[in-house]
Amino acid sequence: MDLLFSLLAAGAYTVGGLFMKRAEGFAHALPTALVFGCFCAGAALQTLAMRRSELSINYVLVLGLEAALALLLGIAYLGEGVSPRKLAGLALILAGVLSLRLEGRPSAPAPATAKGGSAQPVASEPGPVPGVATRGATLAESRGTPSLAARRRRCQNTGHAPCP
C-alpha cells in the first residue's frame, strides 16, 4: 500500500509540474490553483507512504518516479523531443529507484542448522520487524539490529552455536 501511495504522490507532483508549465508564472488562475492542489495532494500521499518506510528510500523513490513521469509527460503532452541521452537518463533514474526499493526490503536469511552442522533446520523465534519499535526494545532492536544481549538470549534459547 505504501508503494501505491508513493506512485500516486509522484503522479500528483508530476501533474502539478505540468500545470506549472501551463500557469506561465502564475499568469493563469485555474492552472495556478491546480498546481497548488496537485502539490498538496502529492504531499499528503507521500506522508501516508512514509508511515512505514524509510525516509531516504521513500523520498528518492518519489523524486525518481516524478522525474521519469515528468520526462514522459513532457514528451506526450508538451511535444518535447526524445533523444538517446534522455532515454539513458530515464533508464539510470529507474535503475536507481529500483535499486533503492530493493535495498529497503529485508533479505531472506539462510536457514539455521542444528549443532554439529546437520541439515535439520532449527526453530528460531522471529526477529523484530525493521523500523517498527516493540515494547521494551532498544533503538537498535527496533531497527532490526538486535543488541548483543538480545542475540545472546536468542542464541541460548534456541541452541545456536557458537554464541556471541
C-alpha positions in Angstrom: 0.0 0.0 0.0 2.9 2.3 0.7 4.2 1.8 -2.8 0.9 2.7 -4.2 0.8 5.9 -2.2 4.4 6.7 -3.4 3.3 6.2 -7.0 0.3 8.4 -6.6 2.4 11.1 -4.9 4.8 11.0 -7.8 2.0 11.3 -10.2 0.4 14.2 -8.3 3.7 16.1 -8.2 4.2 15.5 -12.0 0.8 16.6 -13.0 1.4 19.7 -10.7 4.5 20.3 -12.7 2.6 20.1 -16.0 0.1 22.7 -14.7 3.1 24.8 -13.5 4.1 25.0 -17.2 0.6 25.9 -18.2 0.3 28.6 -15.5 3.0 30.6 -17.1 4.4 32.1 -13.9 1.0 32.3 -12.1 -0.5 34.3 -15.0 -3.5 32.0 -15.3 -5.7 31.3 -12.3 -7.0 27.8 -13.0 -3.6 26.2 -13.8 -2.1 28.0 -10.8 -4.8 26.6 -8.5 -4.3 23.1 -9.9 -0.5 23.4 -9.2 -1.2 24.0 -5.5 -3.9 21.4 -5.4 -1.7 18.7 -7.0 1.3 19.6 -4.8 -0.8 19.4 -1.7 -2.3 16.1 -2.8 1.2 14.8 -3.5 2.5 15.8 -0.1 -0.5 14.2 1.6 0.0 10.9 -0.4 3.8 10.9 0.3 3.1 11.5 4.0 0.9 8.4 4.0 3.5 6.4 2.1 6.2 7.3 4.7 4.3 5.9 7.7 6.2 2.6 7.5 9.1 3.2 5.1 12.5 4.8 5.4 12.7 8.5 4.6 15.8 8.0 2.4 14.2 5.3 0.3 10.7 6.7 0.0 11.8 10.2 -0.7 14.2 9.2 -3.5 11.6 6.8 -4.9 9.0 9.6 -5.2 11.6 12.0 -6.6 12.9 9.5 -9.1 9.5 8.4 -10.3 8.5 12.1 -10.5 11.5 12.8 -12.8 10.7 9.8 -15.0 7.0 10.7 -15.2 7.9 14.4 -16.0 10.0 13.3 -18.9 7.2 11.1 -20.2 4.5 13.8 -19.8 6.8 16.4 -21.4 7.1 14.1 -24.4 3.5 13.1 -24.6 1.7 16.4 -23.7 4.2 19.2 -24.4 5.8 17.8 -27.6 9.2 17.7 -26.1 11.8 15.7 -28.1 13.2 12.3 -27.3 16.9 11.7 -27.5 19.1 8.8 -26.7 20.6 10.9 -23.8 17.2 11.5 -22.3 16.3 7.8 -22.6 19.6 6.8 -21.0 19.0 9.3 -18.2 15.5 7.8 -17.7 17.0 4.3 -17.5 19.5 5.4 -14.9 16.8 7.0 -12.8 14.6 3.9 -12.9 17.6 1.7 -12.2 18.5 3.8 -9.1 14.9 3.8 -7.9 14.7 0.0 -8.3 18.0 -0.4 -6.6 16.9 1.6 -3.6 13.5 -0.1 -3.5 15.2 -3.5 -3.4 17.6 -2.2 -0.7 14.8 -1.3 1.5 13.4 -4.9 1.5 14.7 -7.3 4.1 16.6 -10.2 2.5 15.7 -13.8 3.4 18.2 -15.3 5.9 19.8 -18.6 5.3 18.2 -21.5 7.2 19.8 -22.2 10.5 21.2 -25.7 11.2 21.4 -27.7 14.4 24.6 -28.2 16.4 27.1 -30.3 14.5 26.1 -28.8 11.2 23.3 -31.2 10.3 20.8 -30.2 7.7 17.9 -30.2 10.0 16.5 -26.7 10.5 16.4 -25.2 14.0 13.3 -23.4 15.1 14.1 -19.8 15.9 11.9 -17.1 17.2 11.0 -14.3 14.8 13.1 -11.2 15.0 11.9 -7.6 15.1 10.4 -6.0 12.0 12.8 -3.4 10.8 11.6 0.1 11.5 8.8 -1.0 13.9 9.5 -0.4 17.6 8.4 -3.1 20.0 7.6 -2.6 23.7 10.8 -2.7 25.7 13.1 -2.9 22.6 16.2 -0.9 22.3 16.6 1.5 19.4 19.0 -0.9 17.7 16.5 -3.8 18.1 13.6 -1.7 16.8 15.6 -1.0 13.7 16.1 -4.7 13.1 19.6 -4.9 14.6 19.3 -6.8 17.9 21.7 -5.8 20.7 24.4 -8.2 21.8 22.4 -9.1 24.9 19.4 -9.9 22.7 21.5 -12.1 20.4 22.9 -13.9 23.4 19.5 -14.6 24.8 18.2 -15.8 21.4 21.3 -18.0 21.0 20.9 -19.6 24.4 17.2 -20.1 23.9 17.5 -21.8 20.5 20.8 -23.7 20.9 22.6 -21.9 18.1 26.3 -22.4 18.1 28.6 -20.6 18.5 27.0 -17.9 20.7 28.5 -14.4 20.6 
